[in-house]
């Protein structure tokens, strides 16, 4: 991450796209999603921020 002024607020960013909220919930509830969630504390020692937002398709 690069900041225009000062330090960047985030060290790293992961962005995942899902078909809908139900697909995201299913992925997070899966065994793999649970392992990822359990591992966050091992690399995000300063904490983690999760932001959910709808993706606009650009046709509106």
Rosetta blueprint (number, residue, H / E / L):
1 X L
2 X L
3 X L
4 X L
5 X L
6 X L
7 X L
8 X L
9 X L
10 X L
11 X L
12 X L
13 X L
14 X L
15 X L
16 X L
17 X L
18 X L
19 X L
20 X L
21 X H
22 X H
23 X H
24 X H
25 X H
26 X H
27 X H
28 X H
29 X H
30 X L
31 X H
32 X H
33 X H
34 X H
35 X H
36 X H
37 X H
38 X H
39 X H
40 X H
41 X H
42 X H
43 X H
44 X L
45 X L
46 X L
47 X L
48 X L
49 X L
50 X L
51 X L
52 X L
53 X L
54 X L
55 X L
56 X L
57 X L
58 X L
59 X L
60 X L
